[in-house]
């Protein structure tokens, strides 16, 4: 198999993996963090371990997973993340956690 073809297949496989849009909350700074990733447990551990010392989540030690939404691929997760960030609303984030219909509507709207 040509080298370029194996790279393309690898890229397609990456797009097919399940992904997450997630929201973390820190009670010490009373702030939310919105992100997306393909491996939520690994990414959450990175936040807690302060793998990236200059990142926003390095400001606090008490981050908890407030909300997560599993979707079909990383592109959809990123689109949902951007939508939530554009809303710039604590009220919207709280409604998202309370209403499963809201999460489903985001999945429908932003799925590729």
N, C-alpha and C positions, 0 to 999 in steps of 0.2 A: 504494500500500500504506500503510495507517495506520502512524503512527510507532510505536505500542506494539507492533504485530506485528513490525516489523523488529527492535526491541530483543529481543523474545522469541526470534526466530529466532537472533539473535546469541548469546544465552545458551545455547541448545541446541547451537549449533556449538561453543561453548567446552567444554561437557561432553563432546562427542564426540571432542575431540582426544586423542591419545595423551599419556600422562603418565608420570612416573617417581617411584618411591620410591628414595632414594639414601642411602648412608652414606659420609661422609668420614672420613678418619683423619689425625691429626696426630702424627707421631712425637716432635716436640719437647715436647708436653704429654701424649703418650700417651693421647689421648682420641678418641672417636668423636663424630660429629655426624650425626643422622638427620633427613632432610627429604624433602619432596615438591615437585614442580614440573611444569610442562608443557614447559619448554625447559631441559634439563639443562646444555647447554653455556653458555647465558646465565647460569643460576643459579650454576654453578660459578665462572664469571668474576666474578660479584658477590662471592662468598665470598673469592676471592683478592685482588680489588681493594679489599676492605673497604668496599664501598659503604655498608654500615650499620655505622658505627664502634663502636657500643655493642653489637653482636651478639656471640653466643658465639664465632663463627668469627673474629672480629677478634683473638682472643687469640693466634693463631698465624699464621705465614706459609707453612707447609709442608703445607697440606691436600692430600690426594690422594683421588681417587674410589676407595674401597675396594670398594664394591658398588653396583650399580644394578639395578633391576627395572622394565622397561617394561610398563605396563599400559594398558588401554583408555581410561581417563578419570581425571580428577583426583580424583574422589570415591573411587575404589578406591585410588589412590595414598595419599591421606590416611588412609584406614582402615588400610592396611598400615603406614604410618608410625606411627600411634598404637599398633598392636599391638606393633611392635618396641620402641617406647619403654616400653610397659607391662611388657615382659619384663625390663627393667633388667638385662640380662645380656650381658657381653662374650662369654661362651661361646656364647650363642645367636647373636650376630652372626657369630662365626667359623664356626659350623655353617651359617648361612645362606649364607655365601660358598662353603662346600665342597659343599653339597647343593643341586642344582638342583631336587630333589623338594620341598624345603621352600619354595622360592620359588613353585613351581607350586601347592602346597597353599594358600599365602596368597592367590594370585591367585584360586583357586577359591572360597575361603571368603569373601573380601571383595568380589568382583565384584558390580556392581549390574545 
